[in-house]
Amino acid sequence: MSSADRIAVWQAAWPDALAAWSRFTRLHDPRLCESSVAAAKEGLDGAFAMIRLVDKSVVIDLEAIGRLELDDHATAILAHEIGHHVLAPASATDSFRLIARLRRALPTLERHAPMVANLYTDLLINDRLQRQAGLDMAGVYARMIAREPGSRSRLWTLYMGMYEALWALEKGSLGGPRDDAVAEGDAWLGARVIRVYTRDWLHAAGRFAALVLPYLAEDAEKDAALRRLHDTRGAAAGADPSGAQTIEADEADGAVHPSRDPLVTGDDDVRGEVPAEPAPGTPGRPGAGQAREPFDYGEILRAAGLILSDEEIAIRYYRERALPFLVPFPVRPAPHSEEPQLEGVEPWALGDSLDDIDWLQTVAQSPVVIPGLTTVRRVYGRDPGTAGKPEPIDLDLYVDSSGSMPDPRRTTSFLTLAGAVIALSALKARARVQATLWSGKQQWIGTEGFVRDEHAILNILVGYFGGATAFPIHRLRDTFASRTPRDRPVHILMISDDGITTMFDHDERGNNGWAVSAAALAKGRAGGTMALNLGPWIRPDNAIGQALERARSEQGWDIHSIARTEDLTAFAQAFSRRHYGEPSRRREVAA
């Protein structure tokens, strides 16, 4: 078949493939690549077909199709790819959720989660198309086996056995298990999982993974046929990873072998072995609402096909965790402008100022000017003008990254999260933010002044030094050295622990840190706050407490002692409300 004829065949099959799901299904035409090289440029690697969930594009490698002689199954293959958009996983978010459940059910073999996800969703899609749409999905696998003969892994054999059980085919007709009672039983269990949980397939993903786990431990990585089926390897590439960082309640509880699920086996004797599922929203539902650690979050995104650095993953992680806590950041209302409004004229009497006479109107009324009789003057009213835009208060943020702080790219850093909450709130209110991350001497990074670039700010906050502790006094000094009353007011926020007292040492020029701090507060004109991970700090015999008490009493620093780093999130949310919210809200917080 020529290349042009092959393209015509697949183009003609596209409407029927869409109709296999619904006459209302709408996707743009598939990308039919004449060569495997062209398909690779579209992101198709190893398989002969794929779908991208971001732009809903179906990609077909016609060269690979020709080698496998699958042109007469064009409608079935296209309908299968559409099924990944319509049924499973259907969206990038559900792809992340599916990967998370499978990783939990594949201890030590988490790297296989993307392939298991593909096998599982393929079963759901193909069973629907074979039974309800009347497409010959079994014929696709039969043709692949005929064109690629050779030994198969036990996982492939099990997988084909599931199709044979689902479609009541003769044992071994698709390469399923024969004379292997264990594999035959597992194939039946797999088919039952697909049938029982068709409408709740995400919940049952852990069961499927637990079933195939022993087979993965053998030689699954050596099976080229399995890699040929992997059409969702990069399906979520380029997606926004929304919803991937919350641990759902049924992730851990769902990782049970289907032989212990009475809905699958019909055996009431095992009913008590499977944990009962609390209804969604039930208080105390295990796992619900908990956040993943950044490392686990990153592994899920990478398994779903996203190619991101550790820093990019951390930025997305803290941004998503911060969004529910955002509150309006400090703004100061600009004064209303008042303009004089001409309302008319009135008689000018003797004794009034001569400057008030409107000579033009006077002469217009009478060519003979008689003071006090024909003279008039203008009358003005005061009309309030348009209110100016609120004046946002900029934020100068300093976050401690010394050895006593966690690496935000590996484990959750509540210092970083608190900084993200406040910084994003500032940007939401059109303020500008200068972010500085610091540790030991010469260990600091920061934005280039006050910026409104969200990515640049979060990129600073997710960095990590893990060194000694020495506050960058010169950064604070230089920031406010040239500020004038015409510049916006700036609030200074420090997030640290007892290491914050190094800001009162001498800088490299010999300047006293106390003087630098006082000058910064004076030129900032919007106060300063310290959120410190400390216990009780105001004690006469405690040097740290004495320094902080002096900072509060002499310079006006608003100091908050945070007993646990987890409490920094609540502090960040209350920060704006306490100082800069509406008057009614400030009274509520104070009460």
Rosetta blueprint (number, residue, H / E / L):
1 M L
2 S L
3 S H
4 A H
5 D H
6 R H
7 I H
8 A H
9 V H
10 W H
11 Q H
12 A H
13 A H
14 W H
15 P H
16 D H
17 A H
18 L H
19 A H
20 A L
21 W L
22 S L
23 R L
24 F L
25 T L
26 R L
27 L L
28 H L
29 D L
30 P L
31 R E
32 L E
33 C E
34 E L
35 S L
36 S H
37 V H
38 A H
39 A H
40 A H
41 K H
42 E L
43 G L
44 L L
45 D L
46 G L
47 A L
48 F L
49 A E
50 M E
51 I E
52 R E
53 L L
54 V L
55 D L
56 K L
57 S E
58 V E
59 V E
60 I E
61 D E
62 L H
63 E H
64 A H
65 I H
66 G H
67 R H
68 L H
69 E L
70 L L
71 D H
72 D H
73 H H
74 A H
75 T H
76 A H
77 I H
78 L H
79 A H
80 H H
81 E H
82 I H
83 G H
84 H H
85 H H
86 V H
87 L L
88 A L
89 P L
90 A L
91 S L
92 A H
93 T H
94 D H
95 S H
96 F H
97 R H
98 L H
99 I H
100 A H
101 R H
102 L H
103 R H
104 R H
105 A H
106 L L
107 P L
108 T L
109 L L
110 E H
111 R H
112 H H
113 A H
114 P H
115 M H
116 V H
117 A H
118 N H
119 L H
120 Y H
121 T H
122 D H
123 L H
124 L H
125 I H
126 N H
127 D H
128 R H
129 L H
130 Q H
131 R H
132 Q L
133 A L
134 G L
135 L L
136 D L
137 M H
138 A H
139 G H
140 V H
141 Y H
142 A H
143 R H
144 M H
145 I H
146 A H
147 R H
148 E L
149 P L
150 G L
151 S L
152 R L
153 S L
154 R H
155 L H
156 W H
157 T H
158 L H
159 Y H
160 M H
161 G H
162 M H
163 Y H
164 E H
165 A H
166 L H
167 W L
168 A L
169 L L
170 E L
171 K L
172 G L
173 S L
174 L L
175 G L
176 G L
177 P L
178 R L
179 D L
180 D L
181 A H
182 V H
183 A H
184 E H
185 G H
186 D H
187 A H
188 W H
189 L H
190 G H
191 A H
192 R H
193 V H
194 I H
195 R H
196 V H
197 Y L
198 T L
199 R L
200 D L
201 W L
202 L L
203 H L
204 A L
205 A H
206 G H
207 R H
208 F H
209 A H
210 A H
211 L H
212 V H
213 L H
214 P H
215 Y H
216 L H
217 A L
218 E L
219 D L
220 A H
221 E H
222 K H
223 D L
224 A H
225 A H
226 L H
227 R H
228 R H
229 L H
230 H L
231 D L
232 T L
233 R L
234 G L
235 A L
236 A L
237 A L
238 G L
239 A L
240 D L
241 P L
242 S L
243 G L
244 A L
245 Q L
246 T E
247 I E
248 E L
249 A L
250 D H
251 E H
252 A H
253 D H
254 G L
255 A L
256 V L
257 H L
258 P H
259 S H
260 R H
261 D L
262 P H
263 L H
264 V H
265 T H
266 G L
267 D L
268 D H
269 D H
270 V H
271 R H
272 G H
273 E H
274 V L
275 P L
276 A L
277 E L
278 P L
279 A L
280 P L
281 G L
282 T L
283 P L
284 G L
285 R L
286 P L
287 G L
288 A L
289 G L
290 Q E
291 A E
292 R L
293 E L
294 P H
295 F H
296 D H
297 Y H
298 G H
299 E H
300 I H
301 L H
302 R H
303 A H
304 A L
305 G L
306 L L
307 I L
308 L L
309 S L
310 D H
311 E H
312 E H
313 I H
314 A H
315 I H
316 R H
317 Y H
318 Y H
319 R H
320 E H
321 R H
322 A H
323 L H
324 P H
325 F H
326 L L
327 V L
328 P L
329 F L
330 P L
331 V E
332 R E
333 P L
334 A L
335 P L
336 H L
337 S L
338 E E
339 E E
340 P E
341 Q E
342 L E
343 E E
344 G E
345 V E
346 E E
347 P E
348 W L
349 A L
350 L L
351 G L
352 D L
353 S L
354 L H
355 D H
356 D H
357 I E
358 D L
359 W H
360 L H
361 Q H
362 T H
363 V H
364 A H
365 Q H
366 S L
367 P L
368 V L
369 V L
370 I L
371 P L
372 G L
373 L L
374 T L
375 T L
376 V E
377 R E
378 R E
379 V E
380 Y E
381 G E
382 R E
383 D E
384 P E
385 G L
386 T L
387 A L
388 G L
389 K L
390 P L
391 E E
392 P E
393 I L
394 D E
395 L E
396 D E
397 L E
398 Y E
399 V E
400 D E
401 S L
402 S E
403 G L
404 S L
405 M L
406 P L
407 D L
408 P L
409 R L
410 R L
411 T L
412 T L
413 S L
414 F H
415 L H
416 T H
417 L H
418 A H
419 G H
420 A H
421 V H
422 I H
423 A H
424 L H
425 S H
426 A H
427 L H
428 K H
429 A L
430 R L
431 A L
432 R L
433 V E
434 Q E
435 A E
436 T E
437 L E
438 W E
439 S L
440 G L
441 K L
442 Q L
443 Q L
444 W E
445 I E
446 G E
447 T L
448 E L
449 G L
450 F L
451 V E
452 R L
453 D L
454 E H
455 H H
456 A H
457 I H
458 L H
459 N H
460 I H
461 L H
462 V L
463 G L
464 Y L
465 F L
466 G L
467 G E
468 A L
469 T L
470 A L
471 F L
472 P L
473 I H
474 H H
475 R H
476 L H
477 R H
478 D H
479 T H
480 F H
481 A H
482 S L
483 R L
484 T L
485 P L
486 R L
487 D L
488 R L
489 P L
490 V E
491 H E
492 I E
493 L E
494 M E
495 I E
496 S E
497 D L
498 D H
499 G H
500 I H
501 T H
502 T H
503 M H
504 F H
505 D L
506 H E
507 D L
508 E L
509 R L
510 G L
511 N L
512 N E
513 G H
514 W H
515 A H
516 V H
517 S H
518 A H
519 A H
520 A H
521 L H
522 A H
523 K H
524 G H
525 R E
526 A E
527 G E
528 G E
529 T E
530 M E
531 A E
532 L E
533 N L
534 L L
535 G L
536 P L
537 W L
538 I L
539 R L
540 P L
541 D L
542 N L
543 A H
544 I H
545 G H
546 Q H
547 A H
548 L H
549 E H
550 R H
551 A H
552 R H
553 S H
554 E H
555 Q H
556 G L
557 W L
558 D E
559 I E
560 H E
561 S E
562 I L
563 A L
564 R L
565 T H
566 E H
567 D H
568 L H
569 T H
570 A H
571 F H
572 A H
573 Q H
574 A H
575 F H
576 S H
577 R H
578 R H
579 H H
580 Y H
581 G L
582 E L
583 P H
584 S H
585 R H
586 R H
587 R H
588 E H
589 V H
590 A H
591 A L
